[in-house]
Amino acid sequence: MCLGIPGKITEIYEKDGLKMGKVDFGGVVREICLAYIPEAQIGNYTIVHVGFALNLIDEDEALKTLELLAEIGALAEELGESPGDGS
C-alpha cells in the first residue's frame, strides 16, 4: 500500500538544483523533494508520496491523519519501520 503521508517541514535547502527539505512524520524525519510546492516554508505541513511533497495541508488535518495512521499501524509500514522498532 502506498499512502500520501502528512509531515511537517523542519528544514529547507537546495540540493543538486532542487528544492529539498527535512520533513518530520511524527518523530521520523526524512529528506523530501519540495520542488512541486515552491511556496513551502518551514513549519508548513505537506502530503508526501514516494519522497515528493505534493501539496500543503492544514496543520489540524495533518495531525488528525497522523494519529489515525498510527492507530491502524500504517504509519510505521509506510515509513519503512517495523512496529515497535523505533527506527
C-alpha positions in Angstrom: 0.0 0.0 0.0 1.3 3.5 -0.8 -0.3 6.4 1.1 0.3 10.1 1.0 1.6 10.8 4.5 1.4 14.2 6.2 4.5 15.7 7.7 5.9 19.0 9.0 8.7 20.7 7.1 11.5 21.4 9.5 14.3 22.4 7.1 14.5 23.7 3.5 17.6 23.7 1.3 18.8 23.2 -2.2 20.4 20.0 -3.4 21.6 19.4 -6.9 19.4 22.3 -8.1 16.2 21.0 -6.4 14.3 22.5 -3.5 14.6 19.8 -0.8 13.8 19.6 2.9 13.6 17.6 6.0 10.1 16.5 6.9 9.0 15.2 10.3 6.4 12.4 10.3 5.5 12.3 14.0 9.1 11.7 15.1 10.5 10.1 12.0 12.4 12.6 9.8 13.1 12.0 6.1 14.7 14.0 3.3 11.9 15.0 0.8 11.9 16.8 -2.6 9.9 20.1 -2.3 10.1 21.1 -5.9 6.4 20.6 -6.5 5.5 23.1 -3.8 7.8 26.1 -4.3 5.7 28.2 -1.8 6.5 25.8 1.1 8.0 27.3 4.2 9.5 25.8 7.4 6.6 24.9 9.7 4.1 24.1 6.9 2.5 20.6 6.7 2.6 18.7 3.4 1.4 15.5 2.0 4.3 13.3 0.9 4.2 10.4 -1.5 7.3 8.3 -2.5 9.7 11.1 -1.4 7.9 14.0 -3.1 5.9 16.7 -1.3 2.7 17.1 -3.3 0.7 19.9 -1.7 0.4 21.9 1.5 -2.3 21.0 4.1 -3.8 22.4 7.3 -1.9 21.5 10.5 -5.1 20.2 12.2 -5.9 17.9 9.3 -2.3 16.7 9.2 -2.2 15.8 12.9 -5.6 14.0 12.8 -4.4 12.0 9.8 -1.1 11.1 11.5 -3.0 10.0 14.6 -5.3 7.8 12.6 -2.4 6.2 10.6 -0.6 5.5 13.9 -3.7 3.8 15.3 -4.0 1.4 12.4 -0.3 0.8 12.3 0.0 2.1 8.7 2.4 4.9 9.6 5.3 2.6 10.5 4.6 0.5 7.5 4.7 3.4 5.1 7.8 4.9 6.6 9.7 1.5 6.3 9.7 0.7 10.0 8.7 -2.4 11.9 6.1 -1.7 14.6 7.9 -1.1 17.9 11.5 -1.0 16.4 11.8 2.8 16.9 14.0 3.3 13.8 
